[in-house]
Amino acid sequence: MAADHGYSECLKLLLSAGADYRVQFGSHKSTPLHLAAADGNADCAQLLLEAGADVNKPNSKLQTPLHLAALSQSAKTVELLLTKKADPNAKDADNRTPLHCAIVKGSRSNECVHLLLKNGAQVNAPDKFGYTPVHTAALNDFSSCLRLLLDYGGDVTRKTKGNVSALSFISRRTPEIISYLESKLDQAIRLHDHELGDIDCEINLDFRTLVPDIRSGETRLLLAFIENGQRRMLRHPLVQTFLFLKWRQIRKYFIFSFIIHAFYVTLCSIYILNVFLDDQENENDEFILPVSLQFLNVALWLSTIGIVLKEIFQIAHDRKAYIYHWENWLQWFIILTVFIILVPPPRNINFRNIKHHIVDFAIIQHHIAVFSIFFNWIELMVIMGRFPMFGIYVQMFTKGSIHFGKFLLAYCCLLLAFAFSFRMCFPSYKAFKDITVSIVKTIVMMAGELDYEDVFFPEEKKSIRTVSQPNANVPFPVTAHLFYLFFILIVTTVLTNLLVGLSVSDIQGLQRSAGLDRLVRQAELVAYMESLLFSSLWSWVPPRILSVFQKSATLLASPRRRILVIRPNDPREDRIPKELISAVYRSVAGRRNNKKERNRKDSDHSGRREVYKCVRCNGIDI
């Protein structure tokens, strides 16, 4: 009771009379030191510690006195316990450390947090639910505490068990910290030697700011920026330089992968064009492949099996990410079509003279081969678009295709209305005799292929056509002309021009944001290639061999790579592109100019204060 209520004199008398400081109270099994710490009474805690109380004794919730002192926001008690060797990283039943407890909602004092961090508290220690102190500070809108945690190495990329990163909480609850993160990136670019105008001027770029924990990968922070709507951070000169150097380290693996895919697509194309366009038959009219194509067939079988194993590896590496990328589904479609066309057909078919009523496996294979060769090259185009220099053009095509698909979906009812109407108005015209062909013809007419004379005045009817005799091909000429005119005005004129206008504006918007989009794609590609190289699935590879590949893809593996020193005024500086050198130079120069401007304003303000005091001393009431 004396410790709980902070009666230090009573406590001193009790201890001198032999009171047991180890006694535990209630269901929580709290010792007197727990109660004194929870009350924030440093004097009582001092008396108990001098008497021999265990500074790291846990209660029933595994909380030590330091947990409770931090929770009570008593900096004096926290400091006392730390000087008595209290463990700053002790974990309670929920795996929370005293640092978690020190971040209390409503508190605006960082003193307890600062004391714990100075004495070795782990800033990124997760609790049972995966929440680190950075998560807790962001959830409690504790901006000043967040700045302190970030200064001590707080990792905003850490995720809870619910897969929510600390940066996600920061973006929603304390967005002002984003500017602080940007200022930390600015501070990582600093003048090393000489003045900015000197030829020997050197600027340091410290990449360690971008990699809070090298064990978890070098691109986690960049991915966190992208996932949480902070893509603009990729424009920072430090990030751009890091991405350039990182891509240069890892691009050899991507180029190797691209060459393999290009070889596979070429192999498929050669096989399809030779098998499905040439007659391959023997004396018994049985399908047989020449020896050269048999070797090609076996090579294609082996290559496709290799592609399947590669896809299975990617699924095992990250199943969730694999499912959400449409390129992976396209790859499995290609694999399926290739397996089908590799099965020898039962007999030869002359594909140039196929009868409509003939339906067998060979004909099905031919249709599938068309899709296979088409989508093989489409996939190769998508892979090529992942190169930073080609990405903008492939993305323009992809965006335009998606835009056109949405356009057709939005106006499909209008197109079907005209297709059905034309089927009724022109029952004898061959392009409208079948409803499916009529729909295709209507869509083709959107492009301007109207065939007005062929529809209303067929060539074979010109010799006998008269003004009073209606065309036999158009039994309802008034209605037909009316709907044809409607189609030209509504679809060909209005919709087509609307589609062109929307596509052009979309492309212009894409071109305006091309630089940022390129950086986003580059960061995602580098992060994915890095994750594959560091996958736990390579555990069967000898460590020495694996480490060679991993080090070759890691930018900060060597200490001398963690800080890049460049000479912006030296024309021989070619380690990074000239535009990046200029951006780095502008960043340092702009920061120095801003500092001079602030100093000038502070000086002017200080001068005004001195004048103000002088005037008041002369008795003038302002």
C-alpha positions in Angstrom: 0.0 0.0 0.0 2.9 2.4 0.8 4.5 1.8 -2.7 1.1 2.0 -4.5 0.2 5.4 -3.0 3.7 6.8 -3.1 4.2 7.1 0.7 8.0 7.0 0.6 8.5 7.7 4.4 6.2 4.8 5.3 7.9 2.6 2.8 11.3 3.5 4.3 10.1 2.6 7.8 8.6 -0.7 6.6 11.7 -1.7 4.8 13.9 -0.9 7.8 11.6 -3.0 9.9 12.2 -6.0 7.6 9.1 -5.8 5.2 9.5 -8.3 2.4 10.0 -6.3 -0.9 9.5 -9.5 -2.9 5.8 -10.0 -1.9 3.4 -10.1 -4.9 0.0 -8.6 -4.7 -3.4 -9.7 -6.3 -4.1 -11.6 -9.5 -1.5 -9.6 -11.4 1.2 -10.8 -9.1 2.6 -7.2 -8.8 5.6 -6.6 -6.6 5.9 -3.3 -4.7 8.3 -2.1 -7.4 5.7 -2.7 -10.0 3.2 -0.6 -8.0 5.7 2.2 -7.5 6.6 2.2 -11.2 3.0 2.2 -12.3 2.4 5.2 -10.0 5.5 7.0 -11.4 7.0 7.4 -8.0 10.8 7.5 -8.4 11.5 7.9 -4.7 9.6 4.7 -3.7 11.3 2.9 -6.6 14.7 4.1 -5.4 14.1 2.8 -1.9 12.9 -0.6 -3.2 15.9 -1.0 -5.5 18.3 -0.1 -2.7 16.7 -2.8 -0.6 17.4 -5.4 -3.3 14.2 -5.5 -5.4 14.5 -7.3 -8.8 14.4 -4.7 -11.5 13.4 -7.2 -14.2 10.8 -9.2 -12.1 7.8 -9.9 -14.3 4.2 -9.9 -13.1 1.5 -12.3 -14.3 1.3 -10.4 -17.7 5.1 -10.7 -18.0 5.4 -6.9 -17.5 8.5 -5.6 -15.8 8.5 -2.5 -13.7 10.0 -0.7 -16.8 6.9 -1.5 -18.8 4.7 0.1 -16.1 7.0 3.1 -15.6 7.0 3.8 -19.4 3.2 3.4 -19.5 2.9 6.0 -16.6 5.1 8.4 -18.6 7.4 8.9 -15.6 10.7 9.8 -17.2 12.4 10.0 -13.8 11.4 6.5 -12.9 12.3 5.1 -16.4 15.8 6.7 -16.1 16.2 5.2 -12.6 15.3 1.7 -13.7 17.5 1.9 -16.7 20.5 2.9 -14.6 19.8 -0.2 -12.5 20.2 -2.4 -15.6 16.5 -2.8 -16.4 16.1 -4.6 -19.7 14.7 -2.1 -22.3 13.8 -5.0 -24.6 11.9 -7.2 -22.2 8.6 -8.5 -23.7 5.3 -8.9 -21.9 2.6 -11.5 -22.7 1.8 -9.7 -26.0 5.5 -9.4 -26.9 5.3 -5.6 -26.3 8.5 -3.9 -25.1 8.7 -0.9 -22.8 9.1 1.2 -26.0 5.6 0.2 -27.1 4.3 1.2 -23.7 6.0 4.6 -23.7 4.0 5.6 -26.8 0.7 6.6 -25.1 -2.2 8.2 -26.9 -2.5 11.9 -25.9 1.0 12.2 -24.7 3.2 14.8 -26.4 6.4 14.2 -24.5 9.2 12.1 -26.1 11.3 12.0 -22.9 10.5 8.3 -22.0 10.9 7.3 -25.7 14.2 9.1 -26.0 15.6 7.5 -22.8 14.7 4.0 -23.9 16.1 4.5 -27.4 19.4 5.9 -25.9 19.7 2.8 -23.7 19.4 0.3 -26.6 15.6 -0.2 -27.0 14.9 -2.0 -30.3 13.0 0.5 -32.5 11.6 -2.1 -34.8 10.6 -4.9 -32.4 7.2 -6.3 -33.3 4.5 -7.3 -30.8 2.3 -10.4 -31.1 0.3 -8.8 -33.9 3.3 -7.5 -35.8 3.0 -3.8 -34.6 6.3 -2.0 -34.1 6.6 1.2 -32.1 6.5 3.0 -35.4 3.0 1.5 -36.1 1.9 2.5 -32.6 3.1 6.1 -32.9 1.4 6.5 -36.3 -1.9 5.1 -35.0 -1.7 7.5 -32.0 -1.0 10.5 -34.2 2.2 11.0 -32.3 4.2 13.0 -35.0 7.1 14.2 -32.8 7.6 10.6 -31.5 7.6 9.3 -35.1 10.4 11.7 -36.0 12.4 10.5 -33.1 11.8 6.9 -34.0 12.8 7.5 -37.6 16.0 9.2 -36.4 16.9 6.0 -34.5 16.3 3.8 -37.5 12.6 3.2 -37.4 11.5 1.1 -40.4 8.3 2.4 -42.1 8.2 -0.7 -44.4 7.6 -3.2 -41.6 4.1 -4.8 -41.9 1.7 -6.1 -39.3 0.4 -9.7 -39.5 -2.6 -8.1 -41.3 -0.1 -7.0 -44.0 -0.4 -3.3 -43.2 2.8 -1.3 -43.4 3.8 1.5 -41.0 3.9 3.8 -44.0 0.3 3.1 -44.7 -0.7 4.3 -41.2 1.6 7.3 -41.6 0.0 8.2 -44.9 -3.5 8.1 -43.4 -3.0 9.4 -39.8 0.2 11.6 -39.9 0.8 12.7 -43.5 3.1 15.4 -42.3 5.7 12.7 -41.6 6.0 12.2 -45.4 7.7 15.6 -45.7 10.0 14.6 -42.9 10.9 11.4 -44.8 11.7 13.5 -47.8 13.8 15.9 -45.8 15.8 12.8 -44.6 16.4 11.9 -48.2 17.6 15.5 -48.8 20.0 15.2 -45.9 21.5 12.0 -47.4 22.8 14.2 -50.2 25.4 16.5 -48.8 28.5 18.5 -49.8 31.6 16.6 -48.9 34.5 18.8 -49.9 35.1 22.2 -51.6 32.5 24.7 -52.6 29.8 23.9 -55.2 31.4 26.0 -57.9 34.8 24.3 -57.6 36.0 21.8 -60.2 37.0 19.5 -57.3 33.6 19.8 -55.6 32.5 16.4 -54.2 28.9 15.4 -53.2 28.1 12.3 -51.1 25.0 10.3 -51.7 24.3 8.0 -48.7 22.0 5.2 -49.9 21.7 3.7 -46.4 18.7 6.0 -45.8 16.8 4.0 -48.5 17.7 0.6 -46.9 16.5 0.5 -43.3 17.4 -3.2 -43.0 19.6 -4.7 -45.7 18.6 -8.2 -44.6 15.0 -7.7 -45.8 16.1 -6.4 -49.2 17.2 -3.1 -50.7 13.9 -2.1 -52.4 11.3 -2.5 -49.7 11.1 1.3 -49.0 10.6 2.0 -52.7 7.8 -0.6 -53.0 6.2 0.9 -49.8 6.2 4.3 -51.5 4.4 2.9 -54.5 1.9 0.8 -52.6 0.9 3.7 -50.3 0.3 6.3 -52.9 3.7 8.1 -52.5 5.0 7.4 -55.9 6.3 11.0 -56.2 9.1 10.1 -53.8 10.7 8.1 -56.6 11.5 11.4 -58.3 14.0 12.3 -55.6 17.5 12.5 -57.0 18.8 10.0 -54.3 16.1 7.5 -55.2 16.6 7.9 -59.0 20.4 7.4 -58.6 19.9 4.4 -56.4 17.4 2.9 -58.9 19.9 3.5 -61.8 22.7 1.8 -60.0 20.5 -1.0 -58.8 19.2 -1.7 -62.3 22.7 -1.7 -63.6 23.6 -4.4 -61.0 20.6 -6.6 -61.7 19.8 -6.1 -65.4 22.0 -9.0 -66.5 19.6 -11.4 -65.0 16.6 -9.8 -66.7 18.4 -9.8 -70.0 19.2 -13.4 -69.6 15.5 -14.1 -68.9 14.5 -12.1 -71.9 16.9 -14.0 -74.2 15.4 -17.3 -73.0 11.9 -16.1 -73.7 12.9 -14.8 -77.1 14.5 -18.1 -78.0 11.4 -20.0 -76.9 9.1 -17.8 -78.9 11.3 -18.2 -82.0 11.3 -21.9 -81.5 7.5 -22.0 -81.3 7.1 -19.8 -84.4 9.4 -22.0 -86.5 7.6 -25.1 -85.5 4.1 -23.8 -86.1 5.0 -22.2 -89.5 6.7 -25.4 -90.7 4.1 -27.9 -89.4 0.8 -26.2 -90.0 1.5 -24.6 -93.3 3.4 -27.5 -95.0 2.0 -30.9 -96.0 3.7 -33.7 -94.0 2.4 -37.1 -95.2 3.8 -40.4 -96.2 2.7 -43.1 -98.7 -0.1 -44.3 -96.3 -1.5 -40.8 -96.0 -0.4 -40.7 -92.4 0.9 -37.6 -90.7 4.6 -37.7 -90.1 7.2 -35.1 -89.2 10.5 -34.8 -91.0 13.6 -35.6 -88.8 14.5 -31.9 -88.5 11.0 -31.1 -87.2 11.1 -34.1 -84.9 14.2 -32.7 -83.2 12.4 -29.3 -83.1 9.4 -31.0 -81.5 11.5 -32.6 -78.8 13.3 -29.3 -78.1 10.0 -27.5 -77.8 8.7 -30.2 -75.4 11.8 -29.7 -73.2 11.7 -25.9 -73.4 8.0 -25.8 -72.5 8.6 -28.1 -69.5 11.4 -25.8 -68.4 9.0 -22.8 -68.7 6.4 -24.7 -66.5 9.1 -25.3 -63.9 9.9 -21.7 -63.9 6.3 -20.7 -63.4 5.9 -23.2 -60.6 9.0 -21.7 -58.9 7.4 -18.2 -59.1 4.1 -19.5 -57.6 6.0 -21.1 -54.7 8.0 -17.9 -54.2 5.0 -15.6 -53.9 1.6 -17.1 -54.7 -0.5 -14.0 -54.0 1.6 -11.7 -56.1 1.6 -14.3 -58.9 -2.1 -14.6 -59.1 -2.7 -10.8 -59.4 -0.5 -10.4 -62.5 -2.4 -11.0 -65.8 0.9 -11.7 -67.6 1.2 -14.9 -65.6 -2.2 -16.1 -66.8 -1.2 -15.3 -70.3 1.9 -17.4 -69.9 -0.2 -20.4 -68.7 -2.5 -20.0 -71.7 0.5 -20.1 -74.0 1.9 -23.2 -72.3 -1.5 -24.9 -72.7 -1.7 -24.1 -76.4 1.9 -25.2 -77.1 1.2 -28.6 -75.4 -1.8 -29.1 -77.6 -0.1 -28.3 -80.9 2.9 -30.5 -80.0 0.6 -33.6 -80.1 0.9 -35.1 -83.6 -2.5 -34.9 -85.4 -3.9 -38.3 -86.5 -3.7 -37.5 -90.2 -2.7 -34.8 -92.7 -5.1 -32.0 -93.6 -4.6 -29.6 -96.4 -5.4 -26.5 -94.5 -5.8 -24.3 -97.5 -8.8 -26.2 -98.7 -10.6 -27.2 -95.5 -14.3 -28.0 -95.9 -16.6 -26.3 -93.4 -18.2 -29.6 -92.4 -14.8 -31.2 -91.5 -14.1 -30.9 -87.8 -11.3 -33.0 -86.4 -8.3 -32.7 -84.1 -6.0 -31.4 -86.8 -8.3 -28.5 -87.6 -8.7 -27.7 -83.9 -4.9 -27.8 -83.6 -4.6 -25.3 -86.5 -6.9 -22.8 -84.8 -5.0 -23.2 -81.5 -1.7 -22.7 -83.3 -2.9 -19.3 -84.6 -3.7 -18.2 -81.0 -0.4 -19.7 -79.8 1.9 -17.9 -82.2 0.0 -14.6 -81.7 0.1 -14.6 -77.9 3.7 -15.8 -77.9 4.8 -12.6 -79.6 2.4 -10.5 -77.5 4.0 -11.9 -74.4 7.5 -11.1 -75.7 6.4 -7.5 -76.3 5.1 -7.3 -72.7 8.5 -8.6 -71.4 10.3 -6.1 -73.7 8.2 -3.4 -72.2 9.7 -4.0 -68.8 13.0 -2.5 -70.0 13.0 1.1 -68.8 13.8 2.5 -72.3 10.8 0.7 -73.9 8.3 0.7 -71.1 6.5 3.9 -72.0 5.6 2.7 -75.5 4.3 -0.6 -74.4 2.3 1.0 -71.6 0.8 3.4 -74.1 -0.4 0.4 -76.2 -1.7 -1.4 -73.1 -3.6 1.7 -71.9 -5.0 2.3 -75.3 -6.2 -1.3 -75.6 -7.8 -1.2 -72.2 -9.5 2.1 -73.0 -10.9 0.8 -76.3 -12.2 -2.4 -74.5 -14.0 -0.2 -72.0 -15.4 1.9 -74.8 -16.8 -1.1 -76.6 -18.3 -2.5 -73.4 -20.0 0.8 -72.6 -21.6 1.1 -76.1 -22.1 -2.6 -76.8 -25.9 -2.2 -76.6 -25.8 0.5 -79.3 -23.7 -1.6 -81.6 -25.9 -4.6 -81.1 -29.0 -2.4 -81.8 -27.5 -1.5 -85.2 -26.3 -5.0 -85.9 -29.8 -6.5 -85.4 -31.4 -3.6 -87.4 -29.0 -4.2 -90.3 -29.8 -7.9 -90.2 -33.5 -7.0 -90.6 -33.0 -4.2 -93.2 -30.5 -6.1 -95.5 -31.6 -9.8 -95.3 -30.0 -10.6 -98.7 -26.7 -8.9 -98.2 -24.0 -11.5 -97.5 -22.3 -9.5 -94.7 -25.6 -9.4 -92.7 -27.0 -12.9 -93.4 -25.6 -14.3 -90.1 -26.1 -12.5 -86.9 -22.6 -13.1 -85.6 -21.1 -11.8 -88.9 -23.5 -8.9 -88.7 -22.1 -7.9 -85.4 -18.5 -8.1 -86.7 -19.5 -6.1 -89.8 -21.1 -3.4 -87.7 -17.9 -3.0 -85.6 -15.8 -2.9 -88.8 -18.1 -0.2 -90.1 -17.0 1.9 -87.1 -13.6 2.2 -88.8 -15.2 3.8 -91.9 -15.6 0.7 -94.1 -19.3 1.5 -94.9 -19.6 -0.1 -98.4 -22.6 2.1 -99.3 -22.7 1.3 -103.0 -22.2 -2.5 -102.4 -25.0 -2.6 -99.9 -27.6 -0.5 -101.7 -26.5 -0.8 -105.4 -24.8 -4.2 -106.0 -22.6 -4.4 -109.1 -24.7 -7.1 -110.7 -28.0 -5.1 -110.3 -26.7 -1.8 -111.9 -27.8 -2.8 -115.4 -31.4 -3.4 -114.5 -31.9 -0.9 -111.7 -34.5 1.8 -112.3 -35.8 4.7 -110.1 -39.2 3.2 -109.7 -38.0 -0.4 -109.1 -36.5 -0.9 -105.6 -33.3 -2.8 -105.2 -34.0 -6.5 -104.5 -31.1 -6.5 -102.1 -32.9 -3.8 -100.0 -36.6 -4.7 -99.6 -37.2 -1.9 -97.2 -35.3 1.0 -98.7 -36.7 3.9 -96.6 -36.1 2.2 -93.2 -32.7 0.9 -94.4 -31.6 4.4 -95.6 -32.8 5.9 -92.4 -30.9 3.5 -90.1 -27.8 3.7 -92.3 -27.9 7.5 -91.9 -28.3 7.1 -88.2 -25.3 4.8 -88.0 -23.1 7.2 -89.9 -24.1 10.2 -87.7 -24.1 8.4 -84.3 -21.4 5.8 -84.6 -19.1 6.7 -87.4 -19.1 10.4 -86.7 -19.8 10.8 -83.0 -18.5 7.7 -81.3 -15.4 7.2 -83.4 -14.3 10.8 -82.9 -15.1 10.5 -79.2 -12.9 7.4 -79.0 -10.0 9.1 -80.9 -10.3 12.2 -78.7 -10.3 10.1 -75.5 -7.4 8.0 -76.6 -5.3 11.0 -77.6 -6.0 12.7 -74.3 -5.1 9.5 -72.4 -1.8 9.2 -74.3 -1.0 12.8 -73.6 -1.6 12.3 -69.9 0.6 9.2 -70.1 3.4 11.1 -71.8 3.2 13.8 -69.1 3.6 11.2 -66.4 6.0 9.1 -68.4 9.0 9.8 -66.2 7.3 8.8 -63.0 5.7 5.7 -64.6 9.1 4.6 -65.8 10.5 4.9 -62.3 7.6 2.9 -60.9 8.0 0.1 -63.4 11.8 0.1 -62.9 11.4 -0.1 -59.1 8.9 -2.9 -59.3 11.0 -4.9 -61.8 14.2 -4.5 -59.7 12.3 -5.5 -56.5 10.9 -8.6 -58.2 14.2 -9.7 -59.6 15.9 -9.1 -56.3 13.2 -11.1 -54.4 13.6 -14.1 -56.8 17.4 -14.1 -56.3 17.0 -14.0 -52.5 14.2 -16.5 -52.4 14.3 -19.2 -49.7 13.6 -21.8 -52.4 17.3 -21.6 -53.4 18.3 -23.2 -50.1 19.4 -26.4 -52.0 22.1 -24.4 -53.9 25.6 -24.4 -52.3 25.9 -21.3 -50.2 29.2 -20.2 -51.9 27.6 -20.3 -55.4 24.4 -18.6 -54.2 26.3 -15.8 -52.4 28.2 -15.0 -55.7 24.9 -14.3 -57.5 23.3 -12.5 -54.6 26.2 -10.2 -54.0 26.4 -9.3 -57.7 22.7 -8.1 -57.5 23.1 -6.2 -54.2 24.2 -2.6 -54.4 25.1 -2.1 -50.7 26.8 -5.5 -50.1 30.1 -3.8 -50.1 30.6 -0.9 -47.6 32.3 1.2 -50.2 29.1 1.2 -52.3 26.9 2.5 -49.5 28.1 6.1 -50.1 28.6 7.3 -53.7 31.0 10.3 -54.1 30.5 12.2 -57.3 32.1 15.3 -58.8 29.3 17.2 -60.5 31.7 19.8 -62.1 34.1 17.3 -63.5 33.2 16.5 -67.2 34.8 13.1 -66.7 32.2 12.0 -64.2 30.3 9.2 -66.0 29.2 6.8 -63.3 25.6 8.1 -63.4 23.8 10.0 -66.2 24.3 13.7 -66.7 20.6 14.5 -65.9 21.0 12.7 -62.5 24.2 14.7 -61.7 22.4 17.9 -62.5 19.4 16.9 -60.2 21.8 16.1 -57.4 23.6 19.4 -57.8 20.3 21.3 -57.9 19.2 19.5 -54.7 22.3 20.6 -52.7 22.4 24.1 -54.2 18.7 24.7 -53.5 19.0 23.5 -49.9 22.0 25.8 -49.4 20.1 28.8 -50.9 17.1 28.0 -48.6 19.3 27.9 -45.6 20.9 31.3 -46.5 17.4 32.8 -47.0 16.3 31.5 -43.6 19.4 32.9 -41.9 18.8 36.2 -43.6 15.2 36.3 -42.4 16.2 35.3 -38.9 18.8 38.1 -38.9 16.2 40.7 -40.1 13.7 39.5 -37.5 16.3 39.7 -34.7 17.2 43.2 -35.8 13.6 44.2 -35.7 13.3 42.9 -32.2 16.3 45.0 -31.1 14.8 48.1 -32.6 11.5 47.4 -30.9 13.1 47.1 -27.5 15.1 50.3 -28.0 12.0 52.3 -28.9 10.2 51.0 -25.8 13.1 51.9 -23.6 12.8 55.5 -24.9 9.3 55.6 -23.6 7.5 55.5 -26.9 4.3 53.3 -26.8 4.0 51.4 -30.1 
